Amino acid sequence: MFAGTKLCAALTGIALCTLSLTTLQGTATAADFPARTSGHAPTTGGSPVAAIEGATARALARSLAGPAWRRQLAHAALAQQEVDLLALTAKSGAGPVKGFRAALVEAEAGIAEAKGLGEGVPSLLRVGLAGQKVDESALASAEPLVASAPADDDAEVVVAYDSAGVAHELDAATAPQRPVYVVGVDGQKALAAGLEVIERELAAQGPDFASPTAASPSTASAATGFWTTRIKSIGIADVKEPWFKSDAEIFSLVTGFGTDGKVRVDTVTMPYLDDEGTTYYPNQILVNWSNYKYSLADVVLMEDDGDTNYSSLAKALAAVLLTITDQGAYIPLVDAVIDAMPASWWTDDPDYVDSFYTLARETAGSRVGAAGNARMTVERYYVSAL
């Protein structure tokens, strides 16, 4: 939506109202946002993040009627995989771009609120190129199209806007035969900030409920060293990302019972897991066994698909996991983690990738996830004290 109008969406019971965007060629009304050449208004599937991304894409498209700004964006987009829009607009002195920048500030605040990240989050809105490859001169002189990713990975069309604000439908299943700018959220920055939110929220439930990272040693083991499970190699058959999405943002929730007998959740980021059908060799510590009472833990692989509200996710996890008590024997927790997630999150909020039940401290060799989507090779690894 544009100046004078507000987009209001309910998110986990909290009213989220944002965003007024000023465009280069006048002010659009609520009735013409967003327009489609087919005459049907596109939907965002109730996704506040997708709505903000879509409004930003249309505003950016209209601002690109200015040739100088269009050249500036073309140069930046070909030099970087993803361009920080807020940083790029700060480099332009043009009046219309300043207006677009003011809109971005509001959009950034809306994104942070929708994802439950709080204040002080780095700028998240990015733009990158998809479709046909061209050189800088051709890109700067071409009629630009700007799209944002649909809320649903299974969407049949992607709506892209031209500099007049007119919408065009692109085939979601096939990469376009022309360059298209795609507006989205910096998944890695959002994920890093989101996992901090999860850790804070879970830690608020008790000092031993969660830790900053699975690799952090307990106080007792820090002086002598500790046993871990380390990932030697890992690959995923389907990372759930179509052409209009950027790289996957995979993270793991490692669950088990802490040394105090209470449920423990450790978060592990996997920023290298970008492409499906590719084997990666990270040598990454997945489980630090000094933090656990039993020599068994569960691992759930998730992918942040843009609309994840991390504060809500942490509260949902805590509400379910805190009801599970130590019965003197290990209890698998994968099902509890999955059951804690609202049904709406199985559309485009974080995608379930796979899970590994009862990973033991002695486990070594190749393991295939329960869903058959992920395969990893692990080894026992002892971390010695300095």
N, C-alpha and C positions, 0 to 999 in steps of 0.2 A: 504494500500500500504506500501511498505517497503523502505529501504535505497535507496536513489538516485531517488525516484519517489515521486510525490506529488498528493494528492487528492484535486481537485478543484471543488467546487460546488458553484453555485450562490444562495445567500440567500438574499431575499428582495432587489435585485439590487446591493448587495455588494459582491464582489468576496471573497469567503472563501477558502483559500488554506492551507491545512495542510496534511500530517502528515507523517513523515518518521520513520519507526519502524525497529529496528535491532533485529534479532532473534537469538536464541541460536545456531541453526544449519545452519549457513550461511545466505546469503542474498537472499530473494526471489525477483523475477522480477515482473513487472506489469502484465505480461502475466499469471502468475500462482496465482495471488491473485484476489478474493478468488476462489480456485478450488472447484469443487463439484464432488462427486462420480457419479452423473448422467450425467456429462459432460456439464451441463448448468450453467453458471455463475449466482449466486444469485444477486438479486437487492436489493437496500435499499430504493426504492421508492422515490429517490431524496432527501433522508434525510441525511444531513451532520452528525448529531449526530449518527444515526444508522451506517453510514459508519465508523466513528471513533471507535465506540464500536466494530464493526465486526473486524476491523484491530487489535484492542487491544486484542480481544479474540483469534485470530489466533496466535499473537505473544506470548501471555501468554501460550497457549497450547504448543507451540514449546519449550518454556523455561522450561516446566515441565518435559522434558527429564532428567533433573538433579534430582536424588533421594532426596538430602538434601532439595532442594527448594520445591520439591513436598510434603515432610513431613511437612515443615514449613507452607505451604499453607493449608494443610489438618488440621493441629492443629488449625490454626486461623479460618478457615471456620466453624469448628464444635463448636468453642467457641463463635462465633458471627454470627448474622444473615446476616450481610453484612460486608465485610472486605475492609478497605481503602487500595487500592493497593499501592498508593504512600507511605503511612506510613509503610506498611509491607515490601516493598522492601528496605526501609531505614535501616531495621534491618538485612539485609543480606549482608555479605561481599563478596559473590561469584561474580567473574568477569562477567559471563553471566547475572546474575540478575541485576548488575549495568547497563549493556547495555539495558536491558528491562526497567529499571527505567528511563534512559535517554529518551527512547521512550515515556514513560508515561508523562513526563514533557511536551513534545510536544503535546501529545494527550489532556492533561488537558487544555492547552492554546486553542486548537481547539474547545473543548467542550464549554468553556466559551464564545468564540467568536460566535459560532453557536447559543447559547442560549441568546445572547445579554446581557451578564452579566457584561462585562467590566473586568477590572483588579482587583486583590486583592481578588478573590473568593477562598474559601477553596477548597481543592482537592475534586473532585466529582466522579471520577471513582471508582466503587466498584465491588466486586465479591461475589457471594453467591452460595449456593447449592440448586439444585432442583432435583427432581426425588427420586429414592430409597434411604432410610436411611441406612447408614453403620457406623461402628465405625471408629476411627481414623486410626487404623492399616490397615484395609481393604481399606480405602480411599487412604492412602499413597502408598499402593502397587498396586492399581488398575491402569489400563491404563486410564489416564484422558481424558475426553472430555470437551472442553470449548466452550460455545456458547454465542451469544449475541441475544437480542430480535429483531425479525424482525420489520421493521418500521410499518408494517400493522398488527393490532390486528387480522385481518381475514386471515392472511397467513396460508397456509396449512402445511408448513414445517418450521422447525428451523434448521439452519445450525450450526453444531458443529464440532470443529477441534480436531484431536488427536496430540500427541507430534511430529509426523512427518509432520504436517501441512496439512494432508489429511482431506478433509471435509466429513461429514456424515450427512444425512438428518434424522431429528427426527420429529415425528408426533406432529404438533403444538396443536392438539386437546386433546392429552392424555399425561399425565406426563410420562417421560421415566422410564423404569424398571431398571435403573442404575443411579448412581449419576452423575450429570452434573454440572460443574461450569458455572454460567451465569454472564457475564460481563454487567454492566449497570451503570447508573448515580444515585447518591444519590438524590432521588427525593425531600426529605424534605429540604436538604440544597439548592438545586437548586431552589425550590419553594420560600424559604425564601429570597434568594438573588434576585429572579425574581420579587417578589412582591415589594421589595424595589426599583427596577428599574421602575416598573409601577408607584409607588407613586412619584418618582422623576420626571419622564417624564410628568405625569399629573399635578403635582404641578408647573412645568415650564410653563404650559399654564395659570396659574393664582393661587394666593395664596389660593383660596377657591375651586379649582376644585377637589382636592382630599386631604385626610388626611391619616396619617400613619395607623390608625386603626379605625374601627367603634365604638370601645369602648371609644375612647378619647373624653372627654367633650369639648364643646366650652368654650371660656373664660368666657362668660356671665353666664353659668350655673355651672361653676366649684365651686363657693363659696357656692352654696345652694344644689346642687345635680341635678340629671337629670333622666328622664324616659328612659327606654330601652325596647327592646324586647329580651328576653332571651330564648335560646333553651333548653328545658327540656329533650327532646329525639329526636333522628333522626336516620333514617335508609335508606339505598339505596338498591334497588332490584338488580341492576347491576352496578358494579363499573368499568366495561370495562377492566378488567385485566385478561388475560389468565395465564397459569402456568409459562410461561417464563418471565413474568413481576413481579417486586417486588410489595410491597404494593401500593395501590392507593395514589395519592397526590391530595386531594380534596381542592379546595379553592372556596370562594364566592366573587362575585362582587355585592356589595350593592349599588344601584343607586337611586337617587332622586334629588330633587332640594334643594340646600343649602340655608342657611338663606339669602344670597344675591340674590337668585332667579336664580343662575347659576347651571347647572348640576353638581352633586357631585358624585364621585365614591369612595367607601371605600372598601378595600380589607380585607378579613377575612380568615385566614388559619384554616383548620380543620384536623389536623394531626392524629386524632384518627379514622377517617373514613377509615378503612382498608379493612374490609370484607363485601361482599354483604350479604344480608339477615340477618344482625345483627343489633340490636337496641343498640344505644349508648346513654348515659345520661351525656352530657358534662356540662350542666348548663352554657353554653357559651353565652356571649352577642353578638348578631348579629347586632342590629341596635341601635345607640344612637340618640334618637329623638331630642336632643338639637342641633344637627348639621343640621337639615332639616327644611325647610319652611313649608311644608305640612306634615300632619300626615299619609302619604303614602310613601312607598318605594318598590322597586322591588329587587329581589334576583336572581342571576344566579349562579348555581353551575357548576363548571368546574373541569376537572381532567387533570393535566399536564401529558401527555403521552410521555414525553421524549424529544421531538423535539421543544418544545415551545420556540420561540424567544420573550422574554418579552419586549424588547425595541420596536420591531415591533408591538406587541400586544397593548402596550400603545399608540403608535402613531396612530394605526388604530382606537382605541377607541376615542382618542381625536379628530381625524378628523371628526368622525360622531357625537359624543355627543356635541361638541362645536357649531354645527349648530342648536341645539335645544334650543329654547328660552322659557322662562317662559311666558305663555299666561294667567296667572292669575288663572289657575286651574291645577290640577295635570295631567301630561301626562305619561302613562306607558313607561318605557325605556327598557324593556327586549328585544323587537324586534330590537331596535337600537343597543344594545350590540351584539346580534347575527348577525345582518347584517354587523357589522363592521369587522367580522372575515373573512379572505380570504377563498375561497372554499377549498384550499389545506389543511387547518387546520382541516377539518372535516374527514380526514383520520386517522392521528395519532398525530396531534398537538392538542392543548388541546381538549380533548373530552368534548362535551356538556353532562352534566349529567341530569340537570333538571332546572326548573325555577319556581319562585313563584311571581305571579303578585299581585300588590296592597296589600302588607302587611301593615296593619294599626297599628297605635300606640295602639289601643284598641284590636287588634287581640289576642285571647287566645284560646288554645285548639289545636286539631289536624288539620293539613293542608296537602294535597297531592299536589305534584308539577304538573305543567301543562302537563308534559310528563308522569306522572304516575310512575316515577321511584324513586322518593324520597318522604318520608313522615316524617314530623316533628311535634312535639308538642311544642308550644311556650307559653310564659306567659309575662304579663307586669311585669317589675321589676324596682323599683326605687333605684338608687344608691345615697346614702346620702353622703354629704360632711363630712370630718372628723372634 
